[in-house]
Amino acid sequence: MNIGITGALIALVASLYPAAPRSTPPATPVRLAMMCMKTGEDAPVGMTKICYYDCLGSRVAITIRATSICPLSINR
């Protein structure tokens, strides 16, 4: 079988540069944002106060400056 000079050059180049191994990209974790609604707050103590939120049945607390207003909702 005669492949000619062009075919021989293609075969030579292909042998010098093997195909890179194919791999699947690493799985990235999916984070879904959850909106949490304010349920209450503690009175300021010193320079901070604590705001409480309901996040699908879980209670979450954040600490903010005593002079700030607790947001009505937060994203988690």
PDB file of N, CA, C and O in Angstrom, chain B, residues numbered from 101:
ATOM      1  N   MET B 101       0.843  -1.162   0.000  1.00  0.00           N
ATOM      2  CA  MET B 101       0.000   0.000   0.000  1.00  0.00           C
ATOM      3  C   MET B 101       0.896   1.234   0.000  1.00  0.00           C
ATOM      4  O   MET B 101       1.782   1.340   0.848  1.00  0.00           O
ATOM      5  N   ASN B 102       0.696   2.139  -0.898  1.00  0.00           N
ATOM      6  CA  ASN B 102       1.523   3.320  -1.053  1.00  0.00           C
ATOM      7  C   ASN B 102       0.782   4.525  -0.496  1.00  0.00           C
ATOM      8  O   ASN B 102      -0.238   4.942  -1.045  1.00  0.00           O
ATOM      9  N   ILE B 103       1.299   5.091   0.606  1.00  0.00           N
ATOM     10  CA  ILE B 103       0.618   6.232   1.220  1.00  0.00           C
ATOM     11  C   ILE B 103       1.209   7.555   0.774  1.00  0.00           C
ATOM     12  O   ILE B 103       0.598   8.596   1.014  1.00  0.00           O
ATOM     13  N   GLY B 104       2.324   7.561   0.160  1.00  0.00           N
ATOM     14  CA  GLY B 104       2.936   8.763  -0.378  1.00  0.00           C
ATOM     15  C   GLY B 104       3.645   9.574   0.688  1.00  0.00           C
ATOM     16  O   GLY B 104       3.591   9.257   1.877  1.00  0.00           O
ATOM     17  N   ILE B 105       4.305  10.616   0.243  1.00  0.00           N
ATOM     18  CA  ILE B 105       5.093  11.463   1.141  1.00  0.00           C
ATOM     19  C   ILE B 105       4.183  12.213   2.111  1.00  0.00           C
ATOM     20  O   ILE B 105       4.508  12.333   3.292  1.00  0.00           O
ATOM     21  N   THR B 106       3.073  12.708   1.637  1.00  0.00           N
ATOM     22  CA  THR B 106       2.160  13.461   2.509  1.00  0.00           C
ATOM     23  C   THR B 106       1.648  12.579   3.640  1.00  0.00           C
ATOM     24  O   THR B 106       1.631  12.991   4.800  1.00  0.00           O
ATOM     25  N   GLY B 107       1.239  11.391   3.303  1.00  0.00           N
ATOM     26  CA  GLY B 107       0.748  10.460   4.314  1.00  0.00           C
ATOM     27  C   GLY B 107       1.828  10.094   5.307  1.00  0.00           C
ATOM     28  O   GLY B 107       1.561   9.968   6.502  1.00  0.00           O
ATOM     29  N   ALA B 108       3.090   9.917   4.804  1.00  0.00           N
ATOM     30  CA  ALA B 108       4.194   9.573   5.679  1.00  0.00           C
ATOM     31  C   ALA B 108       4.489  10.728   6.639  1.00  0.00           C
ATOM     32  O   ALA B 108       4.774  10.492   7.813  1.00  0.00           O
ATOM     33  N   LEU B 109       4.425  11.971   6.158  1.00  0.00           N
ATOM     34  CA  LEU B 109       4.658  13.132   7.018  1.00  0.00           C
ATOM     35  C   LEU B 109       3.562  13.263   8.083  1.00  0.00           C
ATOM     36  O   LEU B 109       3.839  13.594   9.236  1.00  0.00           O
ATOM     37  N   ILE B 110       2.338  13.005   7.686  1.00  0.00           N
ATOM     38  CA  ILE B 110       1.237  13.073   8.655  1.00  0.00           C
ATOM     39  C   ILE B 110       1.429  12.015   9.732  1.00  0.00           C
ATOM     40  O   ILE B 110       1.229  12.296  10.913  1.00  0.00           O
ATOM     41  N   ALA B 111       1.808  10.821   9.348  1.00  0.00           N
ATOM     42  CA  ALA B 111       2.032   9.747  10.311  1.00  0.00           C
ATOM     43  C   ALA B 111       3.199  10.086  11.233  1.00  0.00           C
ATOM     44  O   ALA B 111       3.140   9.809  12.431  1.00  0.00           O
ATOM     45  N   LEU B 112       4.259  10.684  10.688  1.00  0.00           N
ATOM     46  CA  LEU B 112       5.414  11.058  11.491  1.00  0.00           C
ATOM     47  C   LEU B 112       5.050  12.137  12.513  1.00  0.00           C
ATOM     48  O   LEU B 112       5.401  12.030  13.688  1.00  0.00           O
ATOM     49  N   VAL B 113       4.352  13.165  12.065  1.00  0.00           N
ATOM     50  CA  VAL B 113       3.947  14.244  12.962  1.00  0.00           C
ATOM     51  C   VAL B 113       3.010  13.711  14.038  1.00  0.00           C
ATOM     52  O   VAL B 113       3.140  14.085  15.204  1.00  0.00           O
ATOM     53  N   ALA B 114       2.080  12.855  13.676  1.00  0.00           N
ATOM     54  CA  ALA B 114       1.138  12.277  14.637  1.00  0.00           C
ATOM     55  C   ALA B 114       1.867  11.453  15.687  1.00  0.00           C
ATOM     56  O   ALA B 114       1.458  11.427  16.848  1.00  0.00           O
ATOM     57  N   SER B 115       2.941  10.781  15.291  1.00  0.00           N
ATOM     58  CA  SER B 115       3.670   9.979  16.269  1.00  0.00           C
ATOM     59  C   SER B 115       4.507  10.846  17.204  1.00  0.00           C
ATOM     60  O   SER B 115       4.790  10.437  18.330  1.00  0.00           O
ATOM     61  N   LEU B 116       4.908  12.032  16.760  1.00  0.00           N
ATOM     62  CA  LEU B 116       5.688  12.923  17.598  1.00  0.00           C
ATOM     63  C   LEU B 116       4.832  13.667  18.628  1.00  0.00           C
ATOM     64  O   LEU B 116       5.316  14.035  19.698  1.00  0.00           O
ATOM     65  N   TYR B 117       3.580  13.881  18.299  1.00  0.00           N
ATOM     66  CA  TYR B 117       2.660  14.606  19.173  1.00  0.00           C
ATOM     67  C   TYR B 117       1.460  13.720  19.501  1.00  0.00           C
ATOM     68  O   TYR B 117       0.409  13.831  18.869  1.00  0.00           O
ATOM     69  N   PRO B 118       1.618  12.847  20.483  1.00  0.00           N
ATOM     70  CA  PRO B 118       0.485  11.985  20.813  1.00  0.00           C
ATOM     71  C   PRO B 118      -0.673  12.808  21.370  1.00  0.00           C
ATOM     72  O   PRO B 118      -0.475  13.865  21.970  1.00  0.00           O
ATOM     73  N   ALA B 119      -1.842  12.318  21.165  1.00  0.00           N
ATOM     74  CA  ALA B 119      -3.036  13.018  21.642  1.00  0.00           C
ATOM     75  C   ALA B 119      -3.010  13.101  23.167  1.00  0.00           C
ATOM     76  O   ALA B 119      -2.623  12.149  23.846  1.00  0.00           O
ATOM     77  N   ALA B 120      -3.420  14.232  23.683  1.00  0.00           N
ATOM     78  CA  ALA B 120      -3.479  14.403  25.138  1.00  0.00           C
ATOM     79  C   ALA B 120      -4.554  13.479  25.699  1.00  0.00           C
ATOM     80  O   ALA B 120      -5.608  13.306  25.087  1.00  0.00           O
ATOM     81  N   PRO B 121      -4.293  12.892  26.851  1.00  0.00           N
ATOM     82  CA  PRO B 121      -5.314  12.021  27.432  1.00  0.00           C
ATOM     83  C   PRO B 121      -6.553  12.833  27.760  1.00  0.00           C
ATOM     84  O   PRO B 121      -6.463  13.947  28.275  1.00  0.00           O
ATOM     85  N   ARG B 122      -7.684  12.276  27.462  1.00  0.00           N
ATOM     86  CA  ARG B 122      -8.943  12.964  27.717  1.00  0.00           C
ATOM     87  C   ARG B 122      -9.435  12.586  29.098  1.00  0.00           C
ATOM     88  O   ARG B 122      -9.479  11.414  29.469  1.00  0.00           O
ATOM     89  N   SER B 123      -9.795  13.586  29.830  1.00  0.00           N
ATOM     90  CA  SER B 123     -10.344  13.333  31.149  1.00  0.00           C
ATOM     91  C   SER B 123     -11.540  14.252  31.348  1.00  0.00           C
ATOM     92  O   SER B 123     -11.651  15.299  30.710  1.00  0.00           O
ATOM     93  N   THR B 124     -12.409  13.853  32.220  1.00  0.00           N
ATOM     94  CA  THR B 124     -13.564  14.685  32.505  1.00  0.00           C
ATOM     95  C   THR B 124     -13.137  15.775  33.476  1.00  0.00           C
ATOM     96  O   THR B 124     -12.299  15.536  34.346  1.00  0.00           O
ATOM     97  N   PRO B 125     -13.700  16.961  33.338  1.00  0.00           N
ATOM     98  CA  PRO B 125     -13.326  18.030  34.264  1.00  0.00           C
ATOM     99  C   PRO B 125     -13.766  17.672  35.680  1.00  0.00           C
ATOM    100  O   PRO B 125     -14.754  16.960  35.861  1.00  0.00           O
ATOM    101  N   PRO B 126     -13.051  18.153  36.671  1.00  0.00           N
ATOM    102  CA  PRO B 126     -13.440  17.828  38.049  1.00  0.00           C
ATOM    103  C   PRO B 126     -14.816  18.393  38.356  1.00  0.00           C
ATOM    104  O   PRO B 126     -15.173  19.484  37.912  1.00  0.00           O
ATOM    105  N   ALA B 127     -15.568  17.643  39.112  1.00  0.00           N
ATOM    106  CA  ALA B 127     -16.912  18.082  39.482  1.00  0.00           C
ATOM    107  C   ALA B 127     -16.810  19.242  40.461  1.00  0.00           C
ATOM    108  O   ALA B 127     -16.046  19.187  41.424  1.00  0.00           O
ATOM    109  N   THR B 128     -17.571  20.273  40.211  1.00  0.00           N
ATOM    110  CA  THR B 128     -17.591  21.403  41.127  1.00  0.00           C
ATOM    111  C   THR B 128     -18.850  21.307  41.973  1.00  0.00           C
ATOM    112  O   THR B 128     -19.932  21.034  41.455  1.00  0.00           O
ATOM    113  N   PRO B 129     -18.710  21.530  43.267  1.00  0.00           N
ATOM    114  CA  PRO B 129     -19.898  21.445  44.119  1.00  0.00           C
ATOM    115  C   PRO B 129     -20.882  22.551  43.770  1.00  0.00           C
ATOM    116  O   PRO B 129     -20.494  23.668  43.427  1.00  0.00           O
ATOM    117  N   VAL B 130     -22.126  22.226  43.861  1.00  0.00           N
ATOM    118  CA  VAL B 130     -23.178  23.189  43.555  1.00  0.00           C
ATOM    119  C   VAL B 130     -23.689  23.775  44.861  1.00  0.00           C
ATOM    120  O   VAL B 130     -24.102  23.045  45.762  1.00  0.00           O
ATOM    121  N   ARG B 131     -23.658  25.082  44.954  1.00  0.00           N
ATOM    122  CA  ARG B 131     -24.188  25.757  46.136  1.00  0.00           C
ATOM    123  C   ARG B 131     -25.452  26.492  45.729  1.00  0.00           C
ATOM    124  O   ARG B 131     -25.451  27.305  44.805  1.00  0.00           O
ATOM    125  N   LEU B 132     -26.512  26.195  46.425  1.00  0.00           N
ATOM    126  CA  LEU B 132     -27.767  26.863  46.156  1.00  0.00           C
ATOM    127  C   LEU B 132     -28.001  27.918  47.232  1.00  0.00           C
ATOM    128  O   LEU B 132     -27.853  27.647  48.424  1.00  0.00           O
ATOM    129  N   ALA B 133     -28.362  29.110  46.802  1.00  0.00           N
ATOM    130  CA  ALA B 133     -28.633  30.174  47.755  1.00  0.00           C
ATOM    131  C   ALA B 133     -29.976  29.921  48.424  1.00  0.00           C
ATOM    132  O   ALA B 133     -30.939  29.498  47.784  1.00  0.00           O
ATOM    133  N   MET B 134     -30.017  30.187  49.715  1.00  0.00           N
ATOM    134  CA  MET B 134     -31.235  29.986  50.485  1.00  0.00           C
ATOM    135  C   MET B 134     -31.565  31.320  51.153  1.00  0.00           C
ATOM    136  O   MET B 134     -30.723  31.906  51.833  1.00  0.00           O
ATOM    137  N   MET B 135     -32.782  31.791  50.955  1.00  0.00           N
ATOM    138  CA  MET B 135     -33.178  33.038  51.580  1.00  0.00           C
ATOM    139  C   MET B 135     -33.698  32.739  52.981  1.00  0.00           C
ATOM    140  O   MET B 135     -34.574  31.894  53.166  1.00  0.00           O
ATOM    141  N   CYS B 136     -33.147  33.444  53.961  1.00  0.00           N
ATOM    142  CA  CYS B 136     -33.524  33.262  55.362  1.00  0.00           C
ATOM    143  C   CYS B 136     -34.244  34.519  55.824  1.00  0.00           C
ATOM    144  O   CYS B 136     -33.805  35.633  55.538  1.00  0.00           O
ATOM    145  N   MET B 137     -35.330  34.343  56.526  1.00  0.00           N
ATOM    146  CA  MET B 137     -36.138  35.468  56.989  1.00  0.00           C
ATOM    147  C   MET B 137     -35.861  35.769  58.460  1.00  0.00           C
ATOM    148  O   MET B 137     -35.672  34.859  59.267  1.00  0.00           O
ATOM    149  N   LYS B 138     -35.841  37.047  58.793  1.00  0.00           N
ATOM    150  CA  LYS B 138     -35.555  37.486  60.158  1.00  0.00           C
ATOM    151  C   LYS B 138     -36.661  37.020  61.106  1.00  0.00           C
ATOM    152  O   LYS B 138     -37.852  37.139  60.819  1.00  0.00           O
ATOM    153  N   THR B 139     -36.217  36.481  62.254  1.00  0.00           N
ATOM    154  CA  THR B 139     -37.169  36.049  63.273  1.00  0.00           C
ATOM    155  C   THR B 139     -37.035  36.855  64.558  1.00  0.00           C
ATOM    156  O   THR B 139     -37.949  36.860  65.382  1.00  0.00           O
ATOM    157  N   GLY B 140     -35.912  37.532  64.736  1.00  0.00           N
ATOM    158  CA  GLY B 140     -35.746  38.320  65.949  1.00  0.00           C
ATOM    159  C   GLY B 140     -34.346  38.858  66.081  1.00  0.00           C
ATOM    160  O   GLY B 140     -33.494  38.649  65.218  1.00  0.00           O
ATOM    161  N   GLU B 141     -34.118  39.564  67.192  1.00  0.00           N
ATOM    162  CA  GLU B 141     -32.793  40.117  67.471  1.00  0.00           C
ATOM    163  C   GLU B 141     -32.634  40.317  68.963  1.00  0.00           C
ATOM    164  O   GLU B 141     -33.614  40.497  69.686  1.00  0.00           O
ATOM    165  N   ASP B 142     -31.395  40.284  69.418  1.00  0.00           N
ATOM    166  CA  ASP B 142     -31.081  40.576  70.810  1.00  0.00           C
ATOM    167  C   ASP B 142     -30.776  42.056  70.946  1.00  0.00           C
ATOM    168  O   ASP B 142     -30.324  42.698  69.998  1.00  0.00           O
ATOM    169  N   ALA B 143     -31.023  42.584  72.118  1.00  0.00           N
ATOM    170  CA  ALA B 143     -30.692  43.978  72.394  1.00  0.00           C
ATOM    171  C   ALA B 143     -29.175  44.153  72.284  1.00  0.00           C
ATOM    172  O   ALA B 143     -28.410  43.238  72.589  1.00  0.00           O
ATOM    173  N   PRO B 144     -28.757  45.326  71.851  1.00  0.00           N
ATOM    174  CA  PRO B 144     -27.310  45.562  71.725  1.00  0.00           C
ATOM    175  C   PRO B 144     -26.575  45.355  73.050  1.00  0.00           C
ATOM    176  O   PRO B 144     -27.036  45.769  74.114  1.00  0.00           O
ATOM    177  N   VAL B 145     -25.430  44.708  72.948  1.00  0.00           N
ATOM    178  CA  VAL B 145     -24.541  44.520  74.089  1.00  0.00           C
ATOM    179  C   VAL B 145     -23.187  45.070  73.663  1.00  0.00           C
ATOM    180  O   VAL B 145     -22.529  44.508  72.788  1.00  0.00           O
ATOM    181  N   GLY B 146     -22.782  46.152  74.276  1.00  0.00           N
ATOM    182  CA  GLY B 146     -21.524  46.770  73.862  1.00  0.00           C
ATOM    183  C   GLY B 146     -21.678  47.375  72.475  1.00  0.00           C
ATOM    184  O   GLY B 146     -22.567  48.194  72.244  1.00  0.00           O
ATOM    185  N   MET B 147     -20.814  46.972  71.557  1.00  0.00           N
ATOM    186  CA  MET B 147     -20.802  47.534  70.212  1.00  0.00           C
ATOM    187  C   MET B 147     -21.503  46.646  69.176  1.00  0.00           C
ATOM    188  O   MET B 147     -21.511  46.984  67.992  1.00  0.00           O
ATOM    189  N   THR B 148     -22.091  45.514  69.598  1.00  0.00           N
ATOM    190  CA  THR B 148     -22.712  44.590  68.640  1.00  0.00           C
ATOM    191  C   THR B 148     -24.095  44.154  69.096  1.00  0.00           C
ATOM    192  O   THR B 148     -24.465  44.318  70.258  1.00  0.00           O
ATOM    193  N   LYS B 149     -24.848  43.599  68.161  1.00  0.00           N
ATOM    194  CA  LYS B 149     -26.104  42.933  68.477  1.00  0.00           C
ATOM    195  C   LYS B 149     -26.225  41.717  67.571  1.00  0.00           C
ATOM    196  O   LYS B 149     -25.541  41.627  66.552  1.00  0.00           O
ATOM    197  N   ILE B 150     -27.094  40.782  67.942  1.00  0.00           N
ATOM    198  CA  ILE B 150     -27.247  39.527  67.205  1.00  0.00           C
ATOM    199  C   ILE B 150     -28.620  39.505  66.548  1.00  0.00           C
ATOM    200  O   ILE B 150     -29.636  39.775  67.189  1.00  0.00           O
ATOM    201  N   CYS B 151     -28.633  39.174  65.239  1.00  0.00           N
ATOM    202  CA  CYS B 151     -29.872  39.052  64.471  1.00  0.00           C
ATOM    203  C   CYS B 151     -30.107  37.562  64.203  1.00  0.00           C
ATOM    204  O   CYS B 151     -29.176  36.835  63.856  1.00  0.00           O
ATOM    205  N   TYR B 152     -31.362  37.109  64.367  1.00  0.00           N
ATOM    206  CA  TYR B 152     -31.696  35.696  64.184  1.00  0.00           C
ATOM    207  C   TYR B 152     -32.567  35.523  62.955  1.00  0.00           C
ATOM    208  O   TYR B 152     -33.415  36.358  62.642  1.00  0.00           O
ATOM    209  N   TYR B 153     -32.327  34.391  62.253  1.00  0.00           N
ATOM    210  CA  TYR B 153     -33.028  34.118  60.997  1.00  0.00           C
ATOM    211  C   TYR B 153     -33.467  32.653  60.938  1.00  0.00           C
ATOM    212  O   TYR B 153     -32.835  31.774  61.525  1.00  0.00           O
ATOM    213  N   ASP B 154     -34.562  32.412  60.218  1.00  0.00           N
ATOM    214  CA  ASP B 154     -35.051  31.059  59.952  1.00  0.00           C
ATOM    215  C   ASP B 154     -34.641  30.697  58.533  1.00  0.00           C
ATOM    216  O   ASP B 154     -35.079  31.329  57.572  1.00  0.00           O
ATOM    217  N   CYS B 155     -33.789  29.667  58.406  1.00  0.00           N
ATOM    218  CA  CYS B 155     -33.310  29.189  57.104  1.00  0.00           C
ATOM    219  C   CYS B 155     -33.856  27.781  56.886  1.00  0.00           C
ATOM    220  O   CYS B 155     -33.193  26.792  57.196  1.00  0.00           O
ATOM    221  N   LEU B 156     -35.055  27.704  56.356  1.00  0.00           N
ATOM    222  CA  LEU B 156     -35.719  26.410  56.110  1.00  0.00           C
ATOM    223  C   LEU B 156     -35.719  25.527  57.350  1.00  0.00           C
ATOM    224  O   LEU B 156     -35.384  24.345  57.281  1.00  0.00           O
ATOM    225  N   GLY B 157     -36.093  26.106  58.474  1.00  0.00           N
ATOM    226  CA  GLY B 157     -36.186  25.345  59.711  1.00  0.00           C
ATOM    227  C   GLY B 157     -34.948  25.397  60.588  1.00  0.00           C
ATOM    228  O   GLY B 157     -35.005  24.994  61.750  1.00  0.00           O
ATOM    229  N   SER B 158     -33.845  25.875  60.070  1.00  0.00           N
ATOM    230  CA  SER B 158     -32.624  26.001  60.870  1.00  0.00           C
ATOM    231  C   SER B 158     -32.488  27.445  61.345  1.00  0.00           C
ATOM    232  O   SER B 158     -32.755  28.380  60.590  1.00  0.00           O
ATOM    233  N   ARG B 159     -32.080  27.621  62.578  1.00  0.00           N
ATOM    234  CA  ARG B 159     -31.884  28.966  63.115  1.00  0.00           C
ATOM    235  C   ARG B 159     -30.448  29.403  62.851  1.00  0.00           C
ATOM    236  O   ARG B 159     -29.499  28.686  63.169  1.00  0.00           O
ATOM    237  N   VAL B 160     -30.306  30.579  62.272  1.00  0.00           N
ATOM    238  CA  VAL B 160     -29.001  31.151  61.951  1.00  0.00           C
ATOM    239  C   VAL B 160     -28.910  32.506  62.621  1.00  0.00           C
ATOM    240  O   VAL B 160     -29.891  33.250  62.666  1.00  0.00           O
ATOM    241  N   ALA B 161     -27.734  32.830  63.141  1.00  0.00           N
ATOM    242  CA  ALA B 161     -27.513  34.117  63.789  1.00  0.00           C
ATOM    243  C   ALA B 161     -26.337  34.822  63.128  1.00  0.00           C
ATOM    244  O   ALA B 161     -25.347  34.193  62.755  1.00  0.00           O
ATOM    245  N   ILE B 162     -26.461  36.133  62.988  1.00  0.00           N
ATOM    246  CA  ILE B 162     -25.340  36.951  62.528  1.00  0.00           C
ATOM    247  C   ILE B 162     -25.120  38.057  63.550  1.00  0.00           C
ATOM    248  O   ILE B 162     -26.050  38.474  64.240  1.00  0.00           O
ATOM    249  N   THR B 163     -23.900  38.519  63.637  1.00  0.00           N
ATOM    250  CA  THR B 163     -23.556  39.612  64.538  1.00  0.00           C
ATOM    251  C   THR B 163     -23.274  40.849  63.701  1.00  0.00           C
ATOM    252  O   THR B 163     -22.513  40.807  62.735  1.00  0.00           O
ATOM    253  N   ILE B 164     -23.908  41.957  64.094  1.00  0.00           N
ATOM    254  CA  ILE B 164     -23.703  43.214  63.379  1.00  0.00           C
ATOM    255  C   ILE B 164     -23.412  44.315  64.395  1.00  0.00           C
ATOM    256  O   ILE B 164     -23.507  44.095  65.603  1.00  0.00           O
ATOM    257  N   ARG B 165     -23.057  45.504  63.899  1.00  0.00           N
ATOM    258  CA  ARG B 165     -22.831  46.646  64.786  1.00  0.00           C
ATOM    259  C   ARG B 165     -24.125  47.033  65.480  1.00  0.00           C
ATOM    260  O   ARG B 165     -25.207  46.908  64.907  1.00  0.00           O
ATOM    261  N   ALA B 166     -24.013  47.495  66.688  1.00  0.00           N
ATOM    262  CA  ALA B 166     -25.186  47.865  67.481  1.00  0.00           C
ATOM    263  C   ALA B 166     -25.982  48.999  66.842  1.00  0.00           C
ATOM    264  O   ALA B 166     -27.186  49.113  67.073  1.00  0.00           O
ATOM    265  N   THR B 167     -25.337  49.826  66.053  1.00  0.00           N
ATOM    266  CA  THR B 167     -26.019  50.957  65.418  1.00  0.00           C
ATOM    267  C   THR B 167     -26.686  50.588  64.098  1.00  0.00           C
ATOM    268  O   THR B 167     -27.390  51.413  63.515  1.00  0.00           O
ATOM    269  N   SER B 168     -26.478  49.362  63.615  1.00  0.00           N
ATOM    270  CA  SER B 168     -27.053  48.924  62.345  1.00  0.00           C
ATOM    271  C   SER B 168     -28.427  48.302  62.566  1.00  0.00           C
ATOM    272  O   SER B 168     -28.773  47.890  63.673  1.00  0.00           O
ATOM    273  N   ILE B 169     -29.192  48.246  61.491  1.00  0.00           N
ATOM    274  CA  ILE B 169     -30.505  47.594  61.514  1.00  0.00           C
ATOM    275  C   ILE B 169     -30.359  46.196  60.947  1.00  0.00           C
ATOM    276  O   ILE B 169     -29.710  46.013  59.916  1.00  0.00           O
ATOM    277  N   CYS B 170     -30.952  45.203  61.600  1.00  0.00           N
ATOM    278  CA  CYS B 170     -30.889  43.816  61.098  1.00  0.00           C
ATOM    279  C   CYS B 170     -31.604  43.745  59.746  1.00  0.00           C
ATOM    280  O   CYS B 170     -32.725  44.239  59.621  1.00  0.00           O
ATOM    281  N   PRO B 171     -30.984  43.147  58.746  1.00  0.00           N
ATOM    282  CA  PRO B 171     -31.677  42.975  57.469  1.00  0.00           C
ATOM    283  C   PRO B 171     -32.906  42.080  57.638  1.00  0.00           C
ATOM    284  O   PRO B 171     -32.897  41.168  58.464  1.00  0.00           O
ATOM    285  N   LEU B 172     -33.953  42.334  56.867  1.00  0.00           N
ATOM    286  CA  LEU B 172     -35.165  41.513  56.947  1.00  0.00           C
ATOM    287  C   LEU B 172     -34.925  40.097  56.452  1.00  0.00           C
ATOM    288  O   LEU B 172     -35.605  39.158  56.869  1.00  0.00           O
ATOM    289  N   SER B 173     -33.928  39.947  55.538  1.00  0.00           N
ATOM    290  CA  SER B 173     -33.596  38.613  55.022  1.00  0.00           C
ATOM    291  C   SER B 173     -32.109  38.573  54.696  1.00  0.00           C
ATOM    292  O   SER B 173     -31.482  39.604  54.453  1.00  0.00           O
ATOM    293  N   ILE B 174     -31.564  37.378  54.694  1.00  0.00           N
ATOM    294  CA  ILE B 174     -30.174  37.151  54.290  1.00  0.00           C
ATOM    295  C   ILE B 174     -30.148  35.938  53.367  1.00  0.00           C
ATOM    296  O   ILE B 174     -31.064  35.116  53.392  1.00  0.00           O
ATOM    297  N   ASN B 175     -29.123  35.826  52.569  1.00  0.00           N
ATOM    298  CA  ASN B 175     -28.932  34.657  51.710  1.00  0.00           C
ATOM    299  C   ASN B 175     -27.838  33.794  52.295  1.00  0.00           C
ATOM    300  O   ASN B 175     -26.792  34.296  52.707  1.00  0.00           O
ATOM    301  N   ARG B 176     -28.078  32.508  52.332  1.00  0.00           N
ATOM    302  CA  ARG B 176     -27.099  31.538  52.832  1.00  0.00           C
ATOM    303  C   ARG B 176     -26.825  30.538  51.763  1.00  0.00           C
ATOM    304  O   ARG B 176     -26.027  29.622  51.964  1.00  0.00           O
TER     305      ARG B 176
END
